[in-house]
């Protein structure tokens, strides 16, 4: 949703669907010479639910991407259905993220990107 997609997935000309699944499950395709490992998963606090850990680097460009959940919310609102979407806040999102292992700055902290992420959250407000 916020375009937090590591370069190793974007540089291989994958469709959005293939990229989505590669991030969650990995993608091995010997014909195309691809061996993409899945992103790290972590437990959601003290639950049995897991989430994919976002990787943020100093070069991450935040923007709104196509998002099925957002589209369904807007469709429901158009149809008069009252819903209450819940999103992580920008600080929580960056606090749960990890620095990209491919960043040039090994001491980079994802929270340093807060000033770049906040305008994207402002765009979300309908």
C-alpha positions as CSV (number, residue, x, y, z in Angstrom):
1,X,0.0,0.0,0.0
2,X,2.8,2.4,0.8
3,X,5.2,1.1,-1.9
4,X,7.6,-0.5,0.6
5,X,8.8,-3.0,-1.9
6,X,12.5,-4.0,-1.8
7,X,14.5,-3.5,-5.0
8,X,15.2,-7.2,-5.4
9,X,11.5,-7.6,-6.3
10,X,10.9,-4.5,-8.4
11,X,14.0,-4.9,-10.7
12,X,12.8,-8.2,-12.1
13,X,9.8,-7.0,-14.2
14,X,7.3,-9.0,-12.2
15,X,3.6,-8.4,-12.4
16,X,2.1,-7.0,-9.3
17,X,0.6,-10.4,-8.5
18,X,3.9,-12.2,-9.0
19,X,5.7,-9.6,-6.9
20,X,3.1,-9.9,-4.1
21,X,3.5,-13.7,-4.0
22,X,7.3,-13.5,-4.3
23,X,7.5,-11.2,-1.3
24,X,5.3,-13.6,0.8
25,X,6.4,-17.0,-0.5
26,X,9.6,-16.4,-2.6
27,X,10.0,-17.1,-6.3
28,X,12.3,-19.6,-7.9
29,X,12.2,-19.6,-11.7
30,X,15.3,-21.2,-13.4
31,X,14.1,-20.2,-16.9
32,X,14.3,-16.5,-15.9
33,X,17.2,-17.0,-13.6
34,X,15.2,-15.9,-10.5
35,X,15.8,-17.0,-7.0
36,X,14.0,-14.5,-4.8
37,X,13.7,-15.4,-1.1
38,X,10.5,-14.5,0.7
39,X,10.6,-11.6,3.1
40,X,10.9,-12.2,6.8
41,X,7.7,-13.0,8.8
42,X,7.2,-12.1,12.4
43,X,4.6,-12.8,15.0
44,X,2.1,-10.0,15.6
45,X,2.9,-9.2,19.2
46,X,1.5,-12.1,21.4
47,X,-0.8,-13.6,18.9
48,X,-0.6,-16.5,16.5
49,X,-0.9,-14.1,13.5
50,X,2.1,-13.2,11.5
51,X,3.0,-10.2,9.3
52,X,5.6,-9.6,6.6
53,X,8.3,-7.4,8.0
54,X,8.7,-4.3,5.8
55,X,12.3,-3.5,4.7
56,X,13.0,0.3,4.6
57,X,16.1,1.8,3.1
58,X,17.3,5.4,2.7
59,X,16.2,5.2,-0.9
60,X,12.6,3.9,-0.2
61,X,10.1,6.0,-2.1
62,X,6.8,6.0,-0.3
63,X,3.7,6.4,-2.4
64,X,0.2,5.0,-2.6
65,X,0.1,1.8,-4.7
66,X,-2.8,-0.1,-6.0
67,X,-4.5,-1.7,-2.9
68,X,-7.4,-4.0,-2.9
69,X,-8.4,-3.2,0.7
70,X,-8.5,0.6,-0.1
71,X,-10.5,0.0,-3.3
72,X,-13.0,-2.2,-1.4
73,X,-13.4,0.4,1.3
74,X,-14.1,3.1,-1.3
75,X,-16.5,0.9,-3.1
76,X,-18.4,0.1,0.1
77,X,-18.6,3.8,0.9
78,X,-20.0,4.5,-2.6
79,X,-22.7,1.9,-2.0
80,X,-23.6,3.5,1.4
81,X,-22.0,0.8,3.5
82,X,-20.4,2.2,6.6
83,X,-17.1,0.6,7.4
84,X,-14.2,1.4,9.7
85,X,-10.8,0.6,8.2
86,X,-7.9,0.2,10.6
87,X,-4.4,1.0,9.5
88,X,-1.1,1.0,11.4
89,X,0.1,4.5,12.1
90,X,3.2,5.7,10.4
91,X,5.4,5.4,13.6
92,X,4.2,1.9,14.3
93,X,4.8,0.8,10.7
94,X,8.3,2.1,10.7
95,X,9.0,0.8,14.2
96,X,8.0,-2.7,13.1
97,X,10.1,-2.4,9.9
98,X,13.7,-3.4,9.6
99,X,16.5,-1.7,7.7
100,X,17.1,-3.1,4.3
101,X,20.1,-5.4,4.3
102,X,21.1,-3.8,1.0
103,X,21.2,-0.2,2.2
104,X,24.5,1.6,1.9
105,X,24.2,2.9,5.5
106,X,24.4,0.0,8.0
107,X,23.3,2.2,10.9
108,X,20.1,3.3,9.1
109,X,17.0,3.3,11.3
110,X,13.6,3.0,9.4
111,X,12.2,5.7,11.8
112,X,14.4,8.2,10.0
113,X,12.0,7.9,7.0
114,X,9.0,9.3,9.0
115,X,9.2,12.7,7.2
116,X,8.9,10.9,3.9
117,X,6.0,8.6,4.9
118,X,3.7,11.2,6.6
119,X,2.6,12.9,3.3
120,X,1.4,9.5,2.0
121,X,-0.8,9.0,5.1
122,X,-2.2,12.5,4.5
123,X,-3.2,11.3,1.0
124,X,-5.1,8.4,2.5
125,X,-7.6,10.7,4.2
126,X,-10.7,10.7,2.1
